[in-house]
């Protein structure tokens, strides 16, 4: 299962906003907000796009 906490930690460590991550990954900010609120479970393709932005593996975001 995707860990929003891990996403927010790496985002903050890289001094980025959701908007910046969205622009770099192509994942809409609304999708990121839905992940945060727990309304949506991200699909593997979107997790992969986020992982590429942060230069980590998909497994980093999975609990």
C-alpha positions, 0 to 999 in steps of 0.5 A, a space after each residue: 500500500 502506498 505511504 503518503 507519509 513517505 512521499 511527504 517526507 521525501 518531498 519536504 526533504 527535497 524542498 518541493 511542493 505538491 505543485 512542483 512534483 505535479 509539474 515534474 511527474 505529470 500527476 495532477 495536484 488533485 490526485 496528490 491531494 486525494 492520496 493525502 486524504 485517503 480518498 484514492 489509492 494510487 496506481 502503480 504507473 503514478 507511483 512510478 512517475 513520482 519515484 522517477 522524480 525523486 530517483 527512488 524505486 517504487 518500493 520506497 513508497 510501499 509499506 
